[in-house]
Amino acid sequence: MHNKVVFEIGERIRALRQEQKMNLQVLGDRAGVTKGLISRIENGRTIPSLPVLINLIQALGADVPVFFKEIGKNGGDEQVVIIRNNALQPQVREDALGFTYFPIIREQMGELAMQVVLLRLDPGSERERVVTDGYEYKYILEGACTYEIGDQTYELYTGDSIYFNARLPHVPINRGEVPCTLLVVYFLQQHN
């Protein structure tokens, strides 16, 4: 498996859904899954089972072989990768108000997938708690936020970091008056 295939699948599902101006709920209803699961798949937070993936592709009206035609063909086995600042494209998610993600790099390392993003939390940002199949590391580059993980709350400030089991429901909250910027590293477990 190419090291970026898991993330390319999620991006392809998002692109097809957005091309059709379909929201997460409509796709979930058509595919028989929750909108939360679709969000996690699109954002590389979980790896779908084959039946779920096929249902999503069919619910999008896509042909399965065509869906996979370009998957795994982007990139190679570069030993040095440089990502320029102007290459970071913001992603705003419809289920997360005031959350702007800037994907940096995604890699597959054996059974572990890693994703690194910059996350900007605007003041008053809102999102339901989410779960991820793996672990997360967050480093506060600037600003401050409150992190709710399970039944605990943590106050984090510039220079602080936190590492946790992301299977616990969690959400960062910016209660301040200025944006908070975090470096986020997701360590995602593959299921065979």
Residue pairs with C-beta under 8 A, 6 or more apart in sequence:
1 72
1 108
2 72
2 73
2 75
2 108
3 75
3 106
3 107
3 108
3 109
4 72
4 74
4 75
4 106
4 107
4 108
5 71
5 72
5 108
6 44
6 47
6 106
6 108
6 113
6 188
6 190
7 44
7 106
7 113
7 115
8 71
8 72
8 74
9 41
9 48
9 53
9 71
10 41
10 42
10 43
10 44
11 42
12 67
12 71
13 38
13 41
13 42
13 56
13 57
13 60
14 42
16 60
16 62
16 67
17 23
17 24
17 27
17 38
17 42
17 60
20 60
20 61
22 60
23 35
23 94
24 35
24 38
24 39
24 94
24 95
25 35
27 35
27 38
27 56
27 59
27 60
28 34
28 35
28 37
28 38
30 59
31 38
31 52
31 55
31 56
31 58
31 59
32 55
33 52
33 55
33 56
35 95
36 95
36 128
36 130
37 46
37 48
37 52
38 56
39 45
39 93
39 95
39 130
40 46
40 130
40 131
40 132
40 133
41 47
41 48
41 52
41 56
43 93
43 101
44 106
44 113
44 115
44 186
44 188
45 130
45 131
45 132
45 133
45 134
45 166
45 186
45 188
46 132
46 133
46 188
47 113
47 133
47 188
47 190
47 191
48 56
49 191
54 64
57 64
57 67
58 64
81 105
83 104
83 105
88 102
88 103
88 104
88 118
89 102
89 103
90 100
90 101
90 102
91 100
91 101
91 102
91 103
92 99
92 100
92 101
93 99
93 101
95 127
95 128
96 125
96 126
96 127
97 125
97 126
97 127
98 121
98 122
98 123
98 124
98 125
98 126
98 174
99 119
99 120
99 121
99 122
99 125
99 127
100 119
100 120
100 122
101 117
101 118
101 119
102 117
102 118
102 119
102 120
103 115
103 116
103 117
104 116
104 117
104 118
105 114
105 115
105 116
106 113
106 114
106 115
106 116
107 113
107 114
107 115
108 114
111 189
111 190
111 192
112 134
112 187
112 188
112 189
112 190
113 134
113 186
113 187
113 188
113 190
114 185
114 186
114 187
114 188
115 185
115 186
115 188
116 183
116 184
116 185
116 186
117 183
117 184
117 186
118 141
118 181
118 182
118 183
118 184
119 138
119 172
119 181
119 182
119 183
119 184
120 179
120 180
120 181
120 182
121 143
121 145
121 172
121 173
121 174
121 179
121 180
121 181
121 182
122 174
122 179
123 174
123 175
123 176
123 177
123 178
123 179
124 174
125 172
125 173
125 174
127 171
128 171
129 148
129 169
129 170
129 171
130 169
130 170
130 171
131 166
131 167
131 168
131 169
131 170
132 166
132 167
132 186
132 188
133 166
133 167
133 188
133 189
133 191
134 166
134 167
134 186
134 187
134 188
134 189
135 163
135 164
135 165
135 166
135 186
135 187
136 163
136 164
136 166
136 170
136 184
136 185
136 186
136 187
137 161
137 162
137 163
137 184
137 185
137 187
138 147
138 156
138 161
138 162
138 163
138 172
138 182
138 183
138 184
138 185
139 160
139 161
139 182
139 183
140 156
140 157
140 158
140 159
140 160
140 161
140 180
140 181
140 182
141 158
141 181
141 182
141 183
142 158
142 179
142 180
142 181
143 158
143 174
143 176
143 178
143 179
143 180
143 181
144 155
144 156
144 157
144 158
144 174
144 176
144 180
145 156
145 172
145 173
145 174
145 175
145 176
145 180
145 182
146 153
146 154
146 155
146 156
146 172
146 173
146 174
146 175
147 153
147 154
147 155
147 156
147 162
147 170
147 171
147 172
147 173
148 154
148 170
148 171
148 172
148 173
149 162
149 164
149 168
149 169
149 170
150 168
150 169
150 170
154 162
156 162
164 170
166 186
172 180
172 182
174 180
